[in-house]
Amino acid sequence: MVSRYILLQESRRNLKGRCPFHKDVTTSLMVSPEKNIYQCFGCGKGGGPIEFVMAMENKSREEAITLIAKG
Ligand SMILES: [Zn+2]
């Protein structure tokens, strides 16, 4: 889900990439495909796919769920 929006690189079992929620010069955003969660160590944002889509698309929780369901 997250990889649709940002470029991710592999880092052991977790993926990491540049955080889209703050001006990230390193790769502060960690994504765990196993747990289906993300966490930014720069700005502290984190959550699941619903929270991610809500933040990226500026949608309500309901709209985010609909978007994810559509694929
Ligand atoms: Zn961040």
N, CA, C, O and the ligand as a Tripos MOL2 file, in Angstrom:
@<TRIPOS>MOLECULE
protein
  285   283    72     0     0
PROTEIN
NO_CHARGES

@<TRIPOS>ATOM
      1 N           0.8290   -1.2060    0.0000 N.3       1 MET1
      2 CA          0.0000    0.0000    0.0000 C.3       1 MET1
      3 C           0.8630    1.2550    0.0000 C.2       1 MET1
      4 O           0.7070    2.1290   -0.8530 O.2       1 MET1
      5 N           1.7770    1.3360    0.9680 N.am      2 VAL2
      6 CA          2.6340    2.5230    1.0920 C.3       2 VAL2
      7 C           3.5260    2.6800   -0.1270 C.2       2 VAL2
      8 O           3.8090    3.7950   -0.5660 O.2       2 VAL2
      9 N           3.9670    1.5500   -0.6690 N.am      3 SER3
     10 CA          4.9040    1.5940   -1.7930 C.3       3 SER3
     11 C           4.2770    2.2010   -3.0420 C.2       3 SER3
     12 O           4.9830    2.5090   -4.0030 O.2       3 SER3
     13 N           2.9800    2.3720   -3.0360 N.am      4 ARG4
     14 CA          2.3040    3.0020   -4.1570 C.3       4 ARG4
     15 C           2.6080    4.5030   -4.1760 C.2       4 ARG4
     16 O           2.5270    5.1480   -5.2210 O.2       4 ARG4
     17 N           2.9570    5.0430   -3.0180 N.am      5 TYR5
     18 CA          3.1490    6.4850   -2.8990 C.3       5 TYR5
     19 C           4.6180    6.8970   -2.8080 C.2       5 TYR5
     20 O           5.0050    7.9480   -3.3200 O.2       5 TYR5
     21 N           5.4090    6.0920   -2.1740 N.am      6 ILE6
     22 CA          6.8090    6.4870   -1.9970 C.3       6 ILE6
     23 C           7.7410    5.3410   -2.3410 C.2       6 ILE6
     24 O           7.3640    4.1700   -2.2980 O.2       6 ILE6
     25 N           8.9680    5.7080   -2.6840 N.am      7 LEU7
     26 CA          9.9820    4.7270   -3.0150 C.3       7 LEU7
     27 C          10.5090    4.0910   -1.7390 C.2       7 LEU7
     28 O          10.9100    4.7880   -0.8070 O.2       7 LEU7
     29 N          10.5060    2.7880   -1.7020 N.am      8 LEU8
     30 CA         10.9530    2.0930   -0.5040 C.3       8 LEU8
     31 C          12.1660    1.2260   -0.8170 C.2       8 LEU8
     32 O          12.2740    0.6470   -1.8980 O.2       8 LEU8
     33 N          13.0590    1.1490    0.1330 N.am      9 GLN9
     34 CA         14.2020    0.2640   -0.0340 C.3       9 GLN9
     35 C          14.1980   -0.7610    1.0930 C.2       9 GLN9
     36 O          13.6980   -0.4980    2.1860 O.2       9 GLN9
     37 N          14.7460   -1.8990    0.8190 N.am     10 GLU10
     38 CA         14.7100   -2.9550    1.8120 C.3      10 GLU10
     39 C          15.7380   -2.7450    2.9010 C.2      10 GLU10
     40 O          16.8790   -2.3770    2.6220 O.2      10 GLU10
     41 N          15.3480   -2.9710    4.1170 N.am     11 SER11
     42 CA         16.2350   -2.8800    5.2510 C.3      11 SER11
     43 C          15.8790   -4.0280    6.1820 C.2      11 SER11
     44 O          14.9670   -3.9140    7.0010 O.2      11 SER11
     45 N          16.5820   -5.1010    6.0570 N.am     12 ARG12
     46 CA         16.2470   -6.3390    6.7620 C.3      12 ARG12
     47 C          14.7850   -6.6950    6.4990 C.2      12 ARG12
     48 O          14.3730   -6.7980    5.3430 O.2      12 ARG12
     49 N          14.0070   -6.8790    7.5460 N.am     13 ARG13
     50 CA         12.6190   -7.2970    7.3220 C.3      13 ARG13
     51 C          11.7040   -6.1100    7.1050 C.2      13 ARG13
     52 O          10.6170   -6.2340    6.5400 O.2      13 ARG13
     53 N          12.1620   -4.9660    7.5610 N.am     14 ASN14
     54 CA         11.3420   -3.7830    7.3650 C.3      14 ASN14
     55 C          11.7730   -3.0540    6.1070 C.2      14 ASN14
     56 O          12.8990   -3.2110    5.6350 O.2      14 ASN14
     57 N          10.8780   -2.2680    5.5810 N.am     15 LEU15
     58 CA         11.2050   -1.4010    4.4670 C.3      15 LEU15
     59 C          11.3480    0.0090    5.0070 C.2      15 LEU15
     60 O          10.7080    0.3740    5.9930 O.2      15 LEU15
     61 N          12.1840    0.7940    4.3580 N.am     16 LYS16
     62 CA         12.2610    2.1790    4.7940 C.3      16 LYS16
     63 C          12.2860    3.0970    3.5980 C.2      16 LYS16
     64 O          12.7010    2.7170    2.5040 O.2      16 LYS16
     65 N          11.8420    4.2930    3.8220 N.am     17 GLY17
     66 CA         11.7970    5.2610    2.7450 C.3      17 GLY17
     67 C          11.7040    6.6660    3.2940 C.2      17 GLY17
     68 O          11.6390    6.8780    4.5050 O.2      17 GLY17
     69 N          11.6990    7.6140    2.3900 N.am     18 ARG18
     70 CA         11.5700    8.9960    2.8130 C.3      18 ARG18
     71 C          10.1470    9.2720    3.2580 C.2      18 ARG18
     72 O           9.1850    8.9230    2.5740 O.2      18 ARG18
     73 N          10.0310    9.9010    4.4070 N.am     19 CYS19
     74 CA          8.7130   10.2150    4.9500 C.3      19 CYS19
     75 C           8.0330   11.2910    4.1140 C.2      19 CYS19
     76 O           8.6180   12.3430    3.8550 O.2      19 CYS19
     77 N           6.8020   11.0320    3.6940 N.am     20 PRO20
     78 CA          6.0780   12.0370    2.9070 C.3      20 PRO20
     79 C           5.4080   13.1000    3.7810 C.2      20 PRO20
     80 O           4.8300   14.0550    3.2620 O.2      20 PRO20
     81 N           5.4850   12.9370    5.1070 N.am     21 PHE21
     82 CA          4.7490   13.8340    6.0050 C.3      21 PHE21
     83 C           5.6050   14.9590    6.5600 C.2      21 PHE21
     84 O           5.0690   15.9110    7.1290 O.2      21 PHE21
     85 N           6.9070   14.8760    6.4110 N.am     22 HIS22
     86 CA          7.7640   15.9940    6.7960 C.3      22 HIS22
     87 C           8.9380   16.0370    5.8260 C.2      22 HIS22
     88 O           9.1220   15.1180    5.0280 O.2      22 HIS22
     89 N           9.7360   17.1090    5.8960 N.am     23 LYS23
     90 CA         10.8550   17.2690    4.9740 C.3      23 LYS23
     91 C          11.9670   16.3100    5.3940 C.2      23 LYS23
     92 O          12.7970   16.6230    6.2470 O.2      23 LYS23
     93 N          11.9580   15.1500    4.7760 N.am     24 ASP24
     94 CA         12.8450   14.0800    5.1960 C.3      24 ASP24
     95 C          14.0560   13.9970    4.2720 C.2      24 ASP24
     96 O          13.9180   13.7490    3.0740 O.2      24 ASP24
     97 N          15.2470   14.2070    4.8400 N.am     25 VAL25
     98 CA         16.4560   14.1170    4.0190 C.3      25 VAL25
     99 C          17.0870   12.7320    4.1250 C.2      25 VAL25
    100 O          17.9070   12.3480    3.2910 O.2      25 VAL25
    101 N          16.6990   11.9920    5.1510 N.am     26 THR26
    102 CA         17.1660   10.6080    5.2600 C.3      26 THR26
    103 C          15.9790    9.6960    4.9740 C.2      26 THR26
    104 O          14.9970   10.1360    4.3770 O.2      26 THR26
    105 N          16.0510    8.4640    5.3810 N.am     27 THR27
    106 CA         14.9070    7.5730    5.2120 C.3      27 THR27
    107 C          14.3680    7.2310    6.6010 C.2      27 THR27
    108 O          14.6610    6.1770    7.1650 O.2      27 THR27
    109 N          13.5810    8.1450    7.1220 N.am     28 SER28
    110 CA         13.0810    8.0190    8.4920 C.3      28 SER28
    111 C          11.8730    7.1110    8.6120 C.2      28 SER28
    112 O          11.5430    6.6400    9.7000 O.2      28 SER28
    113 N          11.2190    6.8680    7.4920 N.am     29 LEU29
    114 CA          9.9680    6.1190    7.5540 C.3      29 LEU29
    115 C          10.2200    4.6230    7.4320 C.2      29 LEU29
    116 O          10.7540    4.1430    6.4320 O.2      29 LEU29
    117 N           9.8300    3.9100    8.4550 N.am     30 MET30
    118 CA          9.9500    2.4540    8.4420 C.3      30 MET30
    119 C           8.5860    1.8520    8.1650 C.2      30 MET30
    120 O           7.5740    2.2960    8.7080 O.2      30 MET30
    121 N           8.5710    0.8310    7.3090 N.am     31 VAL31
    122 CA          7.3170    0.1520    6.9910 C.3      31 VAL31
    123 C           7.5040   -1.3300    7.2470 C.2      31 VAL31
    124 O           8.4710   -1.9340    6.7830 O.2      31 VAL31
    125 N           6.5860   -1.9020    7.9770 N.am     32 SER32
    126 CA          6.6160   -3.3370    8.2180 C.3      32 SER32
    127 C           5.5150   -4.0090    7.4190 C.2      32 SER32
    128 O           4.3490   -3.9580    7.8090 O.2      32 SER32
    129 N           5.8700   -4.6410    6.3020 N.am     33 PRO33
    130 CA          4.8420   -5.3190    5.4840 C.3      33 PRO33
    131 C           4.1950   -6.4560    6.2580 C.2      33 PRO33
    132 O           3.0330   -6.7960    6.0320 O.2      33 PRO33
    133 N           4.9630   -7.0400    7.1740 N.am     34 GLU34
    134 CA          4.4710   -8.1560    7.9660 C.3      34 GLU34
    135 C           3.3200   -7.7170    8.8630 C.2      34 GLU34
    136 O           2.2730   -8.3630    8.9280 O.2      34 GLU34
    137 N           3.5450   -6.5910    9.5590 N.am     35 LYS35
    138 CA          2.5200   -6.0830   10.4770 C.3      35 LYS35
    139 C           1.5840   -5.1010    9.7990 C.2      35 LYS35
    140 O           0.5570   -4.7180   10.3590 O.2      35 LYS35
    141 N           1.9510   -4.6890    8.5690 N.am     36 ASN36
    142 CA          1.1260   -3.7380    7.8320 C.3      36 ASN36
    143 C           1.0060   -2.3960    8.5610 C.2      36 ASN36
    144 O          -0.0730   -1.8100    8.6460 O.2      36 ASN36
    145 N           2.1450   -1.9250    9.0830 N.am     37 ILE37
    146 CA          2.1590   -0.6380    9.7760 C.3      37 ILE37
    147 C           3.3410    0.1910    9.2950 C.2      37 ILE37
    148 O           4.2760   -0.3410    8.6960 O.2      37 ILE37
    149 N           3.3000    1.4750    9.5540 N.am     38 TYR38
    150 CA          4.4270    2.3470    9.2580 C.3      38 TYR38
    151 C           4.6900    3.2390   10.4620 C.2      38 TYR38
    152 O           3.8000    3.5040   11.2710 O.2      38 TYR38
    153 N           5.9230    3.6930   10.5580 N.am     39 GLN39
    154 CA          6.2820    4.5760   11.6600 C.3      39 GLN39
    155 C           7.4120    5.4790   11.2070 C.2      39 GLN39
    156 O           8.4250    5.0050   10.6930 O.2      39 GLN39
    157 N           7.2380    6.7790   11.3970 N.am     40 CYS40
    158 CA          8.3010    7.7090   11.0570 C.3      40 CYS40
    159 C           9.0700    8.0930   12.3080 C.2      40 CYS40
    160 O           8.4830    8.4780   13.3190 O.2      40 CYS40
    161 N          10.4080    7.9820   12.2270 N.am     41 PHE41
    162 CA         11.2280    8.3250   13.3760 C.3      41 PHE41
    163 C          11.6150    9.8010   13.3560 C.2      41 PHE41
    164 O          12.2460   10.3020   14.2870 O.2      41 PHE41
    165 N          11.2290   10.4850   12.2870 N.am     42 GLY42
    166 CA         11.5130   11.9110   12.1940 C.3      42 GLY42
    167 C          10.3920   12.7360   12.8120 C.2      42 GLY42
    168 O          10.6390   13.5620   13.6900 O.2      42 GLY42
    169 N           9.1760   12.5180   12.3600 N.am     43 CYS43
    170 CA          8.0580   13.3400   12.8260 C.3      43 CYS43
    171 C           7.1110   12.5640   13.7260 C.2      43 CYS43
    172 O           6.1940   13.1420   14.3100 O.2      43 CYS43
    173 N           7.3240   11.2650   13.8410 N.am     44 GLY44
    174 CA          6.5350   10.4820   14.7890 C.3      44 GLY44
    175 C           5.2170    9.9620   14.2530 C.2      44 GLY44
    176 O           4.4700    9.3040   14.9770 O.2      44 GLY44
    177 N           4.9180   10.2520   12.9840 N.am     45 LYS45
    178 CA          3.6690    9.7490   12.4320 C.3      45 LYS45
    179 C           3.7540    8.2370   12.2380 C.2      45 LYS45
    180 O           4.8040    7.6880   11.9030 O.2      45 LYS45
    181 N           2.6240    7.5900   12.4570 N.am     46 GLY46
    182 CA          2.6050    6.1550   12.2720 C.3      46 GLY46
    183 C           1.1940    5.6400   12.2600 C.2      46 GLY46
    184 O           0.2560    6.3670   12.5840 O.2      46 GLY46
    185 N           1.0390    4.3870   11.8870 N.am     47 GLY47
    186 CA         -0.2810    3.7880   11.8730 C.3      47 GLY47
    187 C          -0.3530    2.6730   10.8620 C.2      47 GLY47
    188 O           0.6610    2.0930   10.4740 O.2      47 GLY47
    189 N          -1.5510    2.3860   10.4450 N.am     48 GLY48
    190 CA         -1.7900    1.3390    9.4630 C.3      48 GLY48
    191 C          -2.1040    1.9380    8.1170 C.2      48 GLY48
    192 O          -1.9660    3.1450    7.9200 O.2      48 GLY48
    193 N          -2.5290    1.1000    7.1840 N.am     49 PRO49
    194 CA         -2.8200    1.5640    5.8200 C.3      49 PRO49
    195 C          -3.9300    2.6210    5.7740 C.2      49 PRO49
    196 O          -3.8970    3.5180    4.9320 O.2      49 PRO49
    197 N          -4.8920    2.5170    6.6610 N.am     50 ILE50
    198 CA         -5.9960    3.4870    6.6670 C.3      50 ILE50
    199 C          -5.4750    4.8720    7.0520 C.2      50 ILE50
    200 O          -5.7940    5.8690    6.4040 O.2      50 ILE50
    201 N          -4.6710    4.9200    8.1150 N.am     51 GLU51
    202 CA         -4.0910    6.1920    8.5520 C.3      51 GLU51
    203 C          -3.2010    6.7800    7.4610 C.2      51 GLU51
    204 O          -3.1820    7.9920    7.2460 O.2      51 GLU51
    205 N          -2.4660    5.9070    6.7760 N.am     52 PHE52
    206 CA         -1.5510    6.3680    5.7280 C.3      52 PHE52
    207 C          -2.3300    7.0260    4.5840 C.2      52 PHE52
    208 O          -1.9860    8.1210    4.1400 O.2      52 PHE52
    209 N          -3.3670    6.3560    4.1180 N.am     53 VAL53
    210 CA         -4.1700    6.8970    3.0150 C.3      53 VAL53
    211 C          -4.8910    8.1710    3.4520 C.2      53 VAL53
    212 O          -5.0050    9.1200    2.6760 O.2      53 VAL53
    213 N          -5.3740    8.1900    4.6890 N.am     54 MET54
    214 CA         -6.0300    9.3900    5.2110 C.3      54 MET54
    215 C          -5.0840   10.5850    5.1450 C.2      54 MET54
    216 O          -5.4760   11.6770    4.7320 O.2      54 MET54
    217 N          -3.8420   10.3710    5.5540 N.am     55 ALA55
    218 CA         -2.8590   11.4520    5.5880 C.3      55 ALA55
    219 C          -2.4100   11.8480    4.1800 C.2      55 ALA55
    220 O          -2.2660   13.0340    3.8810 O.2      55 ALA55
    221 N          -2.1910   10.8580    3.3240 N.am     56 MET56
    222 CA         -1.6910   11.1390    1.9780 C.3      56 MET56
    223 C          -2.7600   11.7890    1.1040 C.2      56 MET56
    224 O          -2.4740   12.7290    0.3630 O.2      56 MET56
    225 N          -3.9630   11.3000    1.1910 N.am     57 GLU57
    226 CA         -5.0290   11.7510    0.2940 C.3      57 GLU57
    227 C          -5.9230   12.7970    0.9470 C.2      57 GLU57
    228 O          -6.8360   13.3320    0.3180 O.2      57 GLU57
    229 N          -5.6470   13.0810    2.2190 N.am     58 ASN58
    230 CA         -6.4570   14.0460    2.9540 C.3      58 ASN58
    231 C          -7.9330   13.6310    2.9590 C.2      58 ASN58
    232 O          -8.8250   14.4190    2.6450 O.2      58 ASN58
    233 N          -8.1500   12.3850    3.3220 N.am     59 LYS59
    234 CA         -9.4970   11.8190    3.3140 C.3      59 LYS59
    235 C          -9.9580   11.5190    4.7290 C.2      59 LYS59
    236 O          -9.1580   11.4720    5.6630 O.2      59 LYS59
    237 N         -11.2440   11.3190    4.8690 N.am     60 SER60
    238 CA        -11.7950   10.8460    6.1330 C.3      60 SER60
    239 C         -11.5110    9.3460    6.2390 C.2      60 SER60
    240 O         -11.1290    8.7000    5.2630 O.2      60 SER60
    241 N         -11.7040    8.8120    7.4370 N.am     61 ARG61
    242 CA        -11.4590    7.3830    7.6380 C.3      61 ARG61
    243 C         -12.3250    6.5400    6.6980 C.2      61 ARG61
    244 O         -11.8560    5.5610    6.1160 O.2      61 ARG61
    245 N         -13.5670    6.9250    6.5610 N.am     62 GLU62
    246 CA        -14.4870    6.1780    5.7100 C.3      62 GLU62
    247 C         -14.0280    6.1810    4.2500 C.2      62 GLU62
    248 O         -14.0400    5.1460    3.5830 O.2      62 GLU62
    249 N         -13.6250    7.3570    3.7640 N.am     63 GLU63
    250 CA        -13.1630    7.4700    2.3900 C.3      63 GLU63
    251 C         -11.8830    6.6630    2.1600 C.2      63 GLU63
    252 O         -11.6930    6.0600    1.1030 O.2      63 GLU63
    253 N         -11.0190    6.6660    3.1630 N.am     64 ALA64
    254 CA         -9.7740    5.9060    3.0590 C.3      64 ALA64
    255 C         -10.0640    4.4110    2.9600 C.2      64 ALA64
    256 O          -9.4500    3.7080    2.1570 O.2      64 ALA64
    257 N         -10.9800    3.9370    3.7600 N.am     65 ILE65
    258 CA        -11.3570    2.5140    3.7360 C.3      65 ILE65
    259 C         -11.9120    2.1510    2.3580 C.2      65 ILE65
    260 O         -11.5840    1.0980    1.8110 O.2      65 ILE65
    261 N         -12.7470    3.0170    1.8060 N.am     66 THR66
    262 CA        -13.3240    2.7850    0.4860 C.3      66 THR66
    263 C         -12.2230    2.7220   -0.5810 C.2      66 THR66
    264 O         -12.2350    1.8630   -1.4630 O.2      66 THR66
    265 N         -11.2690    3.6620   -0.4720 N.am     67 LEU67
    266 CA        -10.1580    3.7030   -1.4260 C.3      67 LEU67
    267 C          -9.3430    2.4130   -1.3870 C.2      67 LEU67
    268 O          -8.9970    1.8540   -2.4280 O.2      67 LEU67
    269 N          -9.0430    1.9460   -0.1760 N.am     68 ILE68
    270 CA         -8.2490    0.7250   -0.0070 C.3      68 ILE68
    271 C          -9.0140   -0.4780   -0.5410 C.2      68 ILE68
    272 O          -8.4350   -1.3540   -1.1830 O.2      68 ILE68
    273 N         -10.3110   -0.5170   -0.2770 N.am     69 ALA69
    274 CA        -11.1500   -1.6250   -0.7340 C.3      69 ALA69
    275 C         -11.1750   -1.7150   -2.2540 C.2      69 ALA69
    276 O         -11.2330   -2.8000   -2.8330 O.2      69 ALA69
    277 N         -11.1300   -0.5250   -2.8950 N.am     70 LYS70
    278 CA        -11.1110   -0.4950   -4.3530 C.3      70 LYS70
    279 C          -9.7970   -1.0190   -4.9130 C.2      70 LYS70
    280 O          -9.7380   -1.4940   -6.0480 O.2      70 LYS70
    281 N          -8.7420   -0.9280   -4.1040 N.am     71 GLY71
    282 CA         -7.4180   -1.3520   -4.5660 C.3      71 GLY71
    283 C          -6.7580   -0.2270   -5.2770 C.2      71 GLY71
    284 O          -5.6310   -0.3710   -5.7490 O.2      71 GLY71
    285 ZN          8.0080   11.9830    9.1080 Zn       72 ZN72
@<TRIPOS>BOND
     1     1     2 1
     2     2     3 1
     3     3     4 2
     4     3     5 am
     5     5     6 1
     6     6     7 1
     7     7     8 2
     8     7     9 am
     9     9    10 1
    10    10    11 1
    11    11    12 2
    12    11    13 am
    13    13    14 1
    14    14    15 1
    15    15    16 2
    16    15    17 am
    17    17    18 1
    18    18    19 1
    19    19    20 2
    20    19    21 am
    21    21    22 1
    22    22    23 1
    23    23    24 2
    24    23    25 am
    25    25    26 1
    26    26    27 1
    27    27    28 2
    28    27    29 am
    29    29    30 1
    30    30    31 1
    31    31    32 2
    32    31    33 am
    33    33    34 1
    34    34    35 1
    35    35    36 2
    36    35    37 am
    37    37    38 1
    38    38    39 1
    39    39    40 2
    40    39    41 am
    41    41    42 1
    42    42    43 1
    43    43    44 2
    44    43    45 am
    45    45    46 1
    46    46    47 1
    47    47    48 2
    48    47    49 am
    49    49    50 1
    50    50    51 1
    51    51    52 2
    52    51    53 am
    53    53    54 1
    54    54    55 1
    55    55    56 2
    56    55    57 am
    57    57    58 1
    58    58    59 1
    59    59    60 2
    60    59    61 am
    61    61    62 1
    62    62    63 1
    63    63    64 2
    64    63    65 am
    65    65    66 1
    66    66    67 1
    67    67    68 2
    68    67    69 am
    69    69    70 1
    70    70    71 1
    71    71    72 2
    72    71    73 am
    73    73    74 1
    74    74    75 1
    75    75    76 2
    76    75    77 am
    77    77    78 1
    78    78    79 1
    79    79    80 2
    80    79    81 am
    81    81    82 1
    82    82    83 1
    83    83    84 2
    84    83    85 am
    85    85    86 1
    86    86    87 1
    87    87    88 2
    88    87    89 am
    89    89    90 1
    90    90    91 1
    91    91    92 2
    92    91    93 am
    93    93    94 1
    94    94    95 1
    95    95    96 2
    96    95    97 am
    97    97    98 1
    98    98    99 1
    99    99   100 2
   100    99   101 am
   101   101   102 1
   102   102   103 1
   103   103   104 2
   104   103   105 am
   105   105   106 1
   106   106   107 1
   107   107   108 2
   108   107   109 am
   109   109   110 1
   110   110   111 1
   111   111   112 2
   112   111   113 am
   113   113   114 1
   114   114   115 1
   115   115   116 2
   116   115   117 am
   117   117   118 1
   118   118   119 1
   119   119   120 2
   120   119   121 am
   121   121   122 1
   122   122   123 1
   123   123   124 2
   124   123   125 am
   125   125   126 1
   126   126   127 1
   127   127   128 2
   128   127   129 am
   129   129   130 1
   130   130   131 1
   131   131   132 2
   132   131   133 am
   133   133   134 1
   134   134   135 1
   135   135   136 2
   136   135   137 am
   137   137   138 1
   138   138   139 1
   139   139   140 2
   140   139   141 am
   141   141   142 1
   142   142   143 1
   143   143   144 2
   144   143   145 am
   145   145   146 1
   146   146   147 1
   147   147   148 2
   148   147   149 am
   149   149   150 1
   150   150   151 1
   151   151   152 2
   152   151   153 am
   153   153   154 1
   154   154   155 1
   155   155   156 2
   156   155   157 am
   157   157   158 1
   158   158   159 1
   159   159   160 2
   160   159   161 am
   161   161   162 1
   162   162   163 1
   163   163   164 2
   164   163   165 am
   165   165   166 1
   166   166   167 1
   167   167   168 2
   168   167   169 am
   169   169   170 1
   170   170   171 1
   171   171   172 2
   172   171   173 am
   173   173   174 1
   174   174   175 1
   175   175   176 2
   176   175   177 am
   177   177   178 1
   178   178   179 1
   179   179   180 2
   180   179   181 am
   181   181   182 1
   182   182   183 1
   183   183   184 2
   184   183   185 am
   185   185   186 1
   186   186   187 1
   187   187   188 2
   188   187   189 am
   189   189   190 1
   190   190   191 1
   191   191   192 2
   192   191   193 am
   193   193   194 1
   194   194   195 1
   195   195   196 2
   196   195   197 am
   197   197   198 1
   198   198   199 1
   199   199   200 2
   200   199   201 am
   201   201   202 1
   202   202   203 1
   203   203   204 2
   204   203   205 am
   205   205   206 1
   206   206   207 1
   207   207   208 2
   208   207   209 am
   209   209   210 1
   210   210   211 1
   211   211   212 2
   212   211   213 am
   213   213   214 1
   214   214   215 1
   215   215   216 2
   216   215   217 am
   217   217   218 1
   218   218   219 1
   219   219   220 2
   220   219   221 am
   221   221   222 1
   222   222   223 1
   223   223   224 2
   224   223   225 am
   225   225   226 1
   226   226   227 1
   227   227   228 2
   228   227   229 am
   229   229   230 1
   230   230   231 1
   231   231   232 2
   232   231   233 am
   233   233   234 1
   234   234   235 1
   235   235   236 2
   236   235   237 am
   237   237   238 1
   238   238   239 1
   239   239   240 2
   240   239   241 am
   241   241   242 1
   242   242   243 1
   243   243   244 2
   244   243   245 am
   245   245   246 1
   246   246   247 1
   247   247   248 2
   248   247   249 am
   249   249   250 1
   250   250   251 1
   251   251   252 2
   252   251   253 am
   253   253   254 1
   254   254   255 1
   255   255   256 2
   256   255   257 am
   257   257   258 1
   258   258   259 1
   259   259   260 2
   260   259   261 am
   261   261   262 1
   262   262   263 1
   263   263   264 2
   264   263   265 am
   265   265   266 1
   266   266   267 1
   267   267   268 2
   268   267   269 am
   269   269   270 1
   270   270   271 1
   271   271   272 2
   272   271   273 am
   273   273   274 1
   274   274   275 1
   275   275   276 2
   276   275   277 am
   277   277   278 1
   278   278   279 1
   279   279   280 2
   280   279   281 am
   281   281   282 1
   282   282   283 1
   283   283   284 2
@<TRIPOS>SUBSTRUCTURE
     1 MET1         2 RESIDUE 1 A MET
     2 VAL2         6 RESIDUE 1 A VAL
     3 SER3        10 RESIDUE 1 A SER
     4 ARG4        14 RESIDUE 1 A ARG
     5 TYR5        18 RESIDUE 1 A TYR
     6 ILE6        22 RESIDUE 1 A ILE
     7 LEU7        26 RESIDUE 1 A LEU
     8 LEU8        30 RESIDUE 1 A LEU
     9 GLN9        34 RESIDUE 1 A GLN
    10 GLU10       38 RESIDUE 1 A GLU
    11 SER11       42 RESIDUE 1 A SER
    12 ARG12       46 RESIDUE 1 A ARG
    13 ARG13       50 RESIDUE 1 A ARG
    14 ASN14       54 RESIDUE 1 A ASN
    15 LEU15       58 RESIDUE 1 A LEU
    16 LYS16       62 RESIDUE 1 A LYS
    17 GLY17       66 RESIDUE 1 A GLY
    18 ARG18       70 RESIDUE 1 A ARG
    19 CYS19       74 RESIDUE 1 A CYS
    20 PRO20       78 RESIDUE 1 A PRO
    21 PHE21       82 RESIDUE 1 A PHE
    22 HIS22       86 RESIDUE 1 A HIS
    23 LYS23       90 RESIDUE 1 A LYS
    24 ASP24       94 RESIDUE 1 A ASP
    25 VAL25       98 RESIDUE 1 A VAL
    26 THR26      102 RESIDUE 1 A THR
    27 THR27      106 RESIDUE 1 A THR
    28 SER28      110 RESIDUE 1 A SER
    29 LEU29      114 RESIDUE 1 A LEU
    30 MET30      118 RESIDUE 1 A MET
    31 VAL31      122 RESIDUE 1 A VAL
    32 SER32      126 RESIDUE 1 A SER
    33 PRO33      130 RESIDUE 1 A PRO
    34 GLU34      134 RESIDUE 1 A GLU
    35 LYS35      138 RESIDUE 1 A LYS
    36 ASN36      142 RESIDUE 1 A ASN
    37 ILE37      146 RESIDUE 1 A ILE
    38 TYR38      150 RESIDUE 1 A TYR
    39 GLN39      154 RESIDUE 1 A GLN
    40 CYS40      158 RESIDUE 1 A CYS
    41 PHE41      162 RESIDUE 1 A PHE
    42 GLY42      166 RESIDUE 1 A GLY
    43 CYS43      170 RESIDUE 1 A CYS
    44 GLY44      174 RESIDUE 1 A GLY
    45 LYS45      178 RESIDUE 1 A LYS
    46 GLY46      182 RESIDUE 1 A GLY
    47 GLY47      186 RESIDUE 1 A GLY
    48 GLY48      190 RESIDUE 1 A GLY
    49 PRO49      194 RESIDUE 1 A PRO
    50 ILE50      198 RESIDUE 1 A ILE
    51 GLU51      202 RESIDUE 1 A GLU
    52 PHE52      206 RESIDUE 1 A PHE
    53 VAL53      210 RESIDUE 1 A VAL
    54 MET54      214 RESIDUE 1 A MET
    55 ALA55      218 RESIDUE 1 A ALA
    56 MET56      222 RESIDUE 1 A MET
    57 GLU57      226 RESIDUE 1 A GLU
    58 ASN58      230 RESIDUE 1 A ASN
    59 LYS59      234 RESIDUE 1 A LYS
    60 SER60      238 RESIDUE 1 A SER
    61 ARG61      242 RESIDUE 1 A ARG
    62 GLU62      246 RESIDUE 1 A GLU
    63 GLU63      250 RESIDUE 1 A GLU
    64 ALA64      254 RESIDUE 1 A ALA
    65 ILE65      258 RESIDUE 1 A ILE
    66 THR66      262 RESIDUE 1 A THR
    67 LEU67      266 RESIDUE 1 A LEU
    68 ILE68      270 RESIDUE 1 A ILE
    69 ALA69      274 RESIDUE 1 A ALA
    70 LYS70      278 RESIDUE 1 A LYS
    71 GLY71      282 RESIDUE 1 A GLY
    72 ZN72       285 GROUP 0 **** ****
